[in-house]
């Protein structure tokens, strides 16, 4: 189960995801991100994300393509070591900007 919050910080939509992002919960994030404006920047705050599966990675990749296609940027922040390892092993850390914290990401993205 996941919990998702959306916060707007200037031109950046911060989406905080809490819990596990797997095949049963990823459709909820996908639907949530589909409703976000893609012409701006999106920051996925994963500080409270405890697990991500390939289904969750697929949602992140799809959102990245949508945002980039509209001229924006998608970044992630706050990855715990286990989730960061999944991003590294899958190659996502070379495709998507990763920031240590929300504050660091917002300072870079504005």
C-alpha positions as CSV (number, residue, x, y, z in Angstrom):
1,X,0.0,0.0,0.0
2,X,1.2,3.5,-0.7
3,X,0.2,7.0,0.3
4,X,0.8,9.9,-2.1
5,X,0.8,13.6,-1.4
6,X,1.1,16.5,-3.9
7,X,2.6,19.8,-3.0
8,X,3.2,22.7,-5.4
9,X,6.5,24.6,-4.9
10,X,6.6,27.4,-7.4
11,X,6.8,25.7,-10.8
12,X,7.6,22.3,-9.3
13,X,5.0,19.7,-8.4
14,X,6.4,17.7,-5.5
15,X,4.9,14.2,-5.2
16,X,5.7,12.5,-2.0
17,X,5.3,8.7,-2.0
18,X,5.2,6.6,1.2
19,X,5.3,2.8,1.5
20,X,5.9,0.2,-1.2
21,X,5.7,0.8,-4.9
22,X,5.1,-2.6,-6.5
23,X,2.7,-4.2,-9.0
24,X,-0.3,-3.8,-6.8
25,X,0.3,-0.1,-5.8
26,X,2.0,1.3,-9.0
27,X,-1.3,1.8,-10.8
28,X,-2.2,4.3,-8.1
29,X,0.9,6.4,-8.7
30,X,0.6,6.1,-12.4
31,X,-3.0,7.5,-12.2
32,X,-1.9,10.2,-9.8
33,X,1.0,11.3,-12.1
34,X,-1.3,11.2,-15.2
35,X,-3.3,14.0,-13.5
36,X,-0.2,16.2,-12.8
37,X,0.6,19.0,-15.3
38,X,3.4,17.7,-17.5
39,X,4.5,21.0,-18.8
40,X,6.4,21.9,-15.6
41,X,8.8,20.0,-13.4
42,X,8.0,17.1,-11.2
43,X,10.0,16.0,-8.1
44,X,9.3,12.5,-6.8
45,X,10.1,12.6,-3.1
46,X,10.9,9.0,-2.2
47,X,12.2,9.6,1.3
48,X,9.5,7.4,2.8
49,X,9.5,4.8,0.0
50,X,10.6,1.5,1.4
51,X,10.5,-0.6,-1.7
52,X,10.3,-0.3,-5.5
53,X,9.8,-3.1,-8.0
54,X,10.1,-3.1,-11.8
55,X,6.5,-2.1,-12.0
56,X,7.2,1.0,-10.0
57,X,10.3,1.8,-12.1
58,X,8.1,1.5,-15.2
59,X,5.7,4.2,-13.8
60,X,8.7,6.5,-13.1
61,X,10.1,6.0,-16.6
62,X,6.7,6.6,-18.2
63,X,6.3,9.8,-16.2
64,X,9.8,10.9,-17.1
65,X,9.0,10.5,-20.8
66,X,5.8,12.5,-20.5
67,X,7.4,15.4,-18.6
68,X,10.5,15.5,-20.9
69,X,8.2,15.4,-23.9
70,X,6.5,18.6,-22.6
71,X,9.8,20.3,-22.0
72,X,10.0,19.7,-18.2
73,X,12.2,17.8,-15.9
74,X,11.4,14.9,-13.6
75,X,13.8,14.2,-10.7
76,X,13.7,12.0,-7.6
77,X,15.0,12.7,-4.1
78,X,15.5,11.1,-0.7
79,X,16.2,7.5,-1.8
80,X,16.9,5.1,1.0
81,X,20.0,2.9,0.3
82,X,17.9,-0.1,-0.8
83,X,15.8,1.9,-3.3
84,X,18.9,3.8,-4.5
85,X,20.5,0.4,-5.2
86,X,17.6,-0.6,-7.4
87,X,17.9,2.7,-9.3
88,X,21.7,2.1,-9.8
89,X,21.3,-1.6,-10.9
90,X,18.5,-0.8,-13.3
91,X,20.4,2.1,-14.8
92,X,17.8,4.7,-13.8
93,X,20.4,6.7,-11.9
94,X,21.9,7.6,-15.2
95,X,18.6,8.6,-16.8
96,X,16.9,10.5,-13.9
97,X,18.5,13.2,-11.7
98,X,18.7,11.9,-8.1
99,X,19.0,14.4,-5.2
100,X,19.8,13.5,-1.6
101,X,16.9,15.6,-0.2
102,X,13.8,17.6,-1.2
103,X,15.6,20.8,-0.3
104,X,18.6,20.0,-2.5
105,X,16.4,19.1,-5.4
106,X,14.3,22.2,-5.2
107,X,17.4,24.4,-5.0
108,X,18.7,22.7,-8.2
109,X,15.4,22.6,-10.1
110,X,14.3,26.2,-9.6
